[in-house]
Amino acid sequence: MRVLAVCMILFACATAFAGTTQLIPWATADGGYGSGAIFGLAVEGDTAYLQLTLNSRVQVVRVDNLSGTQSQTQLVSQAQWLAASGATSCSSYQGFDLSGSNYVQFADATSDEIWRVNKVTGALIKYVNKHAITSVTGRTSLNLGAVQCVIPANGEHLFYESTSTNILTTTGPNACSIVFGEAQLLAAFGPGVLPSGGMNFDHVGNLYFGSSTGSLCRYTGGSLTTILTRAAITNLTLLSSAGFGTMKAGPDGKFYFRNGSGTFTSLLRFDPANPADTLEVIVSASELTNSVAASANVNCIRWYNNLAGGGWAWHQFGQNGVYLTQIPEPWGIASLFVMCVGGLARRRNYSVHCSKL
């Protein structure tokens, strides 16, 4: 019984999140410019890439050696961004992430175009311009949802264009095509249900996106379905809002997403094979608010595994740097289970052996 009790304690510890710490201080992120905000975050190994807007100055920076003495390098300056885009601001949000081995890529909601930054040289490239998008949608204007976009494994860019109500994907420089649009959304969900909030893929290529009704939808094999209703989510979070934000597949095969509103959100996860029965809150809004972050405004979750335990790196809007919310290693629970069962089995075999003496 004592072995079983220890197993139960270990299992309880393994399923609880390990806490939130600051990964990148604001002073390191901004390089001394003062007031501003982080709009985009990408993580690769022990390096992070950030898109900043500082006193109307747009920058893309690289922060090296996250687990040690950190250093910041400017990749894109305000002068570069202004010359290339004609804009003094940039809003990349959730679509700011790695593209292949050479680039950081993002859809900018200010210029309504898709950009790439060379991770080493800082070269700024307009990957897909406005005309390439409107020539496919057939509209004279466009509105990129910088939150409703994701970079697939092929390094292209999948995004929602709200003027035409289409989900599109880039297919190369200044080229894109429609994945699905208003007709498919109407046929699947009825009138008024549109993509809203985050968007991302699971490990087997299913696409998930939040909807304007507060439900979580999935696109797979050409079909659109609702996999989690607003009620299923709010019954767990106990929050009045079911607004979606950042979402991403974890290294454990589970799908993680932020849900809530403004500065009061929770981090949830589920198994894509059975979303309704496996949905759980990993970190509640109150746990985040009572942490060093002092807020539950979670944006751009990116997996970082260079510290013991691993966890989701994320940022808040404002001068708050980047935080790390650690969760158990993906193998932790299974390993503990095997160790405990093995211990019980060894204890049982020992008892049987003794009884025969």
Summary of the structure (lengths in Angstrom):
residues: 357
radius of gyration: 22.3
end to end distance: 22.6
largest distance: 88.9
contacts: 1200
relative contact order: 0.13
helix: 24%
strand: 41%
